[in-house]
Amino acid sequence: MIELIRFFLDLALLRRKPQDLPDSLFLLQVLLVLNLALSFPLGLGVFGNAADALLAALLELALSAGLLYAALQLQGRSSRWRQSYSALLGIGVLGTLLTMVYRSLAVALGVPVLAATLDLVVFFWLLLAMGHVVRHTFEIPLPFGILIAFAYTMFVLGLIAQWLAPELAAQASS
């Protein structure tokens, strides 16, 4: 277990590659459950109700799995899907855990602006880590991997906002 945590930390710090991860269905299932369990409380804070928080988490997991598989299938590299998706999920779990820790500390210390600042730092760090995984998965330069990760993130955030929080999407477009 400690070795897996160390692996995902090294992956997020760009020191390991997704293909170094075992091609394990069990690991993928564990990461899916962890991702869902950890994303749910953060979603509650955003949406305010359990149904929308759960739906947003499930939608993000399904979209990321489906889009990654489709892109790999188009390139004839579908055998890389499980390792790549596991790598992305592991980075997500790591980022979510980190976010929960510093937000709790910021609330306890009474400095919510610190949490907002760290949210931005972690967001860019996770984009870099996701771009790193995309780079190795598709064998492209890192800047293109980051661009793909950013485009995917904006697409999913926009879609979730449009479906689950249309009043927020309307405010953003006006």
C-alpha positions in Angstrom: 0.0 0.0 0.0 2.8 2.4 0.9 4.5 1.6 -2.4 1.3 2.5 -4.3 1.0 5.8 -2.5 4.7 6.5 -3.2 4.1 5.6 -6.9 1.2 8.0 -7.2 3.2 10.8 -5.5 6.1 10.2 -7.9 3.7 10.1 -10.8 2.2 13.4 -9.7 5.8 14.8 -9.4 6.5 13.7 -12.9 9.1 11.1 -11.8 7.2 8.0 -12.9 5.2 7.0 -15.9 1.7 5.5 -16.1 3.1 2.4 -17.8 5.1 1.7 -14.6 1.8 1.0 -12.9 0.6 -2.6 -12.8 -2.2 -3.4 -15.3 -4.6 -4.5 -12.6 -8.4 -4.6 -12.7 -8.5 -4.8 -8.9 -6.4 -1.6 -8.6 -8.6 0.2 -11.1 -11.7 -0.8 -9.1 -10.2 0.3 -5.8 -9.2 3.6 -7.3 -12.7 4.1 -8.8 -14.3 3.5 -5.3 -11.7 5.8 -3.6 -12.2 8.5 -6.2 -16.0 8.4 -5.9 -15.9 8.3 -2.1 -13.5 11.2 -1.8 -15.1 13.3 -4.6 -18.6 13.0 -3.1 -17.9 15.3 0.0 -16.3 17.9 -2.2 -19.3 17.8 -4.5 -21.6 18.3 -1.5 -19.8 21.5 -0.8 -20.3 22.7 -4.3 -23.9 21.5 -5.1 -25.4 21.3 -1.6 -27.3 18.1 -2.2 -26.2 14.4 -2.3 -27.9 13.6 -5.6 -26.1 16.2 -7.6 -22.8 15.6 -5.9 -23.0 11.9 -6.7 -24.2 12.5 -10.2 -21.3 15.0 -10.9 -18.8 12.5 -9.5 -20.2 9.6 -11.6 -20.5 11.8 -14.7 -16.8 12.8 -14.4 -15.7 9.2 -13.9 -17.7 8.0 -16.9 -16.6 10.8 -19.2 -12.9 10.4 -18.3 -13.1 6.6 -18.8 -15.0 6.8 -22.1 -13.0 9.7 -23.7 -9.7 8.1 -22.8 -10.8 4.7 -24.1 -12.1 6.3 -27.4 -8.9 8.2 -28.0 -6.8 5.2 -27.3 -9.0 3.1 -29.5 -8.6 5.6 -32.4 -4.8 5.3 -32.1 -4.9 1.5 -31.8 -3.6 1.7 -28.2 -6.5 0.5 -26.2 -4.3 -1.9 -24.3 -2.9 1.1 -22.4 -6.4 2.1 -21.1 -6.3 0.4 -17.7 -2.9 1.7 -16.7 -3.6 5.2 -18.0 -7.0 5.4 -16.4 -5.6 4.0 -13.1 -2.9 6.6 -13.2 -5.4 9.5 -13.7 -7.6 8.1 -11.0 -4.6 7.8 -8.6 -3.6 11.4 -9.3 -7.3 12.4 -8.6 -7.4 10.6 -5.3 -4.1 12.2 -4.3 -5.2 15.7 -5.3 -8.6 15.2 -3.5 -7.0 14.0 -0.3 -4.6 17.0 -0.3 -7.5 19.4 -1.0 -9.5 18.0 1.9 -6.5 18.3 4.3 -5.6 21.9 3.5 -9.2 23.0 3.4 -9.8 21.5 6.8 -6.7 23.3 8.1 -7.7 26.6 6.6 -11.1 26.4 8.2 -9.6 25.4 11.6 -7.2 28.3 11.3 -9.9 30.8 10.1 -8.1 31.7 6.9 -10.4 30.6 4.0 -8.5 32.8 1.5 -5.6 30.4 2.0 -7.7 27.5 0.9 -8.8 29.4 -2.2 -5.2 30.2 -3.1 -4.2 26.6 -2.6 -7.1 25.5 -4.7 -5.6 27.3 -7.6 -2.1 26.0 -7.0 -3.4 22.4 -6.7 -5.5 22.9 -9.8 -2.5 23.8 -11.9 -0.4 21.1 -10.3 -3.0 18.4 -11.2 -3.3 19.8 -14.8 0.5 19.3 -15.0 0.3 15.8 -13.6 -2.6 14.8 -15.9 -0.7 16.3 -18.8 2.2 14.1 -17.8 0.0 11.0 -17.9 -1.5 12.0 -21.2 2.0 12.7 -22.6 3.2 9.2 -21.9 -0.1 7.5 -22.8 -0.2 9.1 -26.3 3.5 9.7 -26.8 3.2 13.4 -27.3 5.1 16.4 -26.0 4.2 17.6 -22.4 2.7 20.9 -23.5 0.2 19.1 -25.7 -0.6 16.7 -22.9 -1.3 19.7 -20.6 -3.4 21.4 -23.2 -5.5 18.2 -23.6 -5.8 17.9 -19.8 -6.9 21.5 -19.6 -9.4 21.2 -22.5 -10.9 18.0 -20.9 -11.2 19.7 -17.5 -12.9 22.8 -18.9 -15.3 20.5 -21.0 -16.3 18.5 -18.0 -16.7 21.4 -15.7 -18.8 23.2 -18.3 -20.9 20.1 -18.9 -21.5 19.5 -15.2 -22.3 23.2 -14.6 -24.7 23.2 -17.5 -26.5 20.0 -16.4 -26.4 20.3 -12.6 -26.0 24.0 -11.9 -27.6 25.8 -14.9 -28.0 29.0 -12.8 -24.2 29.1 -12.3 -23.6 28.5 -16.1 -26.0 31.3 -16.9 -24.2 33.7 -14.6 -20.8 32.8 -16.1 -22.0 33.4 -19.6 -23.6 36.8 -18.9 
